[in-house]
C-alpha cells in the first residue's frame, strides 16, 4: 500500500532509511546521511534525505491512515 503511494524508488529509499535508523538509533540528519548506503557524495545524500523527509506523503497523519487502512484490509481477509 505504502509502496503504491510512494513509488518503487522512494519506497526502497524509505526502507533503507528505516533500516539505517534501526542500526544507528540516532535521528541526526548528518549521521544518517553519512551511514546511508547510497553511492553519492555526503552533501548530496544529506540534501536528498532532507527533501525526502519533507514529502507530504510522509506526514504522520497520512502514514498512520495508510497503515491503519492496510491493517483493516488484512483483518478483513482473516474474518
Long-range contacts (C-beta under 8 A, 24 or more apart in sequence): 1-66, 1-69, 1-70, 1-73, 2-63, 2-66, 2-67, 2-70, 5-57, 5-66, 6-57, 10-52, 10-55, 13-52, 14-52, 14-58, 17-49, 17-52, 29-53
